[in-house]
């Protein structure tokens, strides 16, 4: 079983559209939406939820007003400024470090387990799909990603799937690190813009820092041929395999609007291109 | 007045909107790039950087000579940043949230907190724009301390524009928190709408007023606009999908420089926001 993750650095370059296409193309796999902050892959895959689970992210400190003697030790030592002058804990600022709980001389602080989201095991017409929804204004997306990845790997091993294919999130921080670590290949989807290359370069450095092999796709490549050439040169200079270039095509936009993967469109050239890109990705991994 | 520009979904045009607002403003403005994982505003503003500040957090360092291997620090740490093996304590500093609990609990004072660099802040100027950008170091996981440090530069009573990161969790919340208004940039596709709805839920919880910019209008469907109308959400601007606009973006040219007629539209967005804020506070 091999793990492939689709990332980009910059948002909106086409991760989800490409992951959706692979979901429709590749057999004997499980699909995971690791973008738990702003998950969109479900819109293309129309999942039937089979199993619903709550995500317990950690703890929230609660101060019992009746017991509290207002020594303010907790307020003074909380590094997250989560305790206000009325000695009430701000649930958004509290990081659940439990420091105050250990500090309180009279045990007026309790820890409440925090439910920060939900995750689902679903069936789609393209096979099993694991996805999640972070609660509103909740943190800890990295932890939720690690959890659903672990679940997906367990299912894949149990059912002897060949692939775990993951849709990642933008950026280079904790959610991205949580979804790329120990994968067999990170596919970086970029676009021919200065921002696209700038951000792809940063996330490629992160992938290399964690020793994850990288391959690149240039999406909407024909919107700016000059920049596409620059990115091609960047790939050569950095010894990165460029696995494909996808043109800007209204049929891609139309398939998103109709909530279909591009493998369901009538555009045979595009479908052939996706197949070629997948073959290039799995070569030598 | 603090206006943050956010989106939920990435790549909808936050940076385009934030930089163009700053350039179009008739007054001095602070532009804060809080997308510290992937800061891009500098590509469009091209400021002259005058100074830099290294941003670090405190992480534990164990003095092996003093440590008695009692393991209390490993048990108190809520983030698994400390682990005990037979002859030493291991520190995984990238997991540390700098809460300080371990050094406090250590009975033999074997833990010192030392500064570890997480990233850099760059400060510069371009015309009317005071530019402040945070940048997370490669391989670091936690952007929050850098976002907080960028926001320390906010000068009260100035016009402040914040380019926020995508998503709806901690980095986006930290960036938009305490704004007077949040401008949500979306695109007219099911992806854009789904993430817009999530972001609005977050802003409601943070009690921040908001309005919408529809970028690449005409590209997808009408549902985003219908959603805004149905829910009384002001649409402050629509930018049509045009290859010429996409091309100027690709080259790092702000839309208001390539198409100066947009300056008036962006100025109107600022005055509209001011009106909404004064109406809401009345």
Interface residues (C-beta under 8 A of the other chain):
Chain A: X8 X9 X10 X11 X12 X13 X16 X37 X38 X40 X43 X58 X59 X77 X79 X80 X92 X95 X96 X97 X98 X99 X102 X103 X134 X136 X137 X138 X139 X140 X141 X142 X169 X170 X171 X172 X173 X174 X175 X176 X177 X191 X192 X193 X194 X195 X196 X198 X199 X202 X203 X205 X206 X209 X210 X223 X224 X227 X253 X256 X257 X259
Chain B: X7 X8 X9 X10 X11 X12 X15 X37 X38 X40 X43 X76 X78 X79 X97 X98 X99 X100 X101 X104 X105 X136 X138 X139 X140 X141 X142 X143 X165 X166 X167 X168 X169 X170 X171 X172 X173 X187 X189 X190 X191 X194 X195 X198 X201 X202 X205 X206 X219 X220 X221 X243 X246 X247 X249 X250 X251 X252
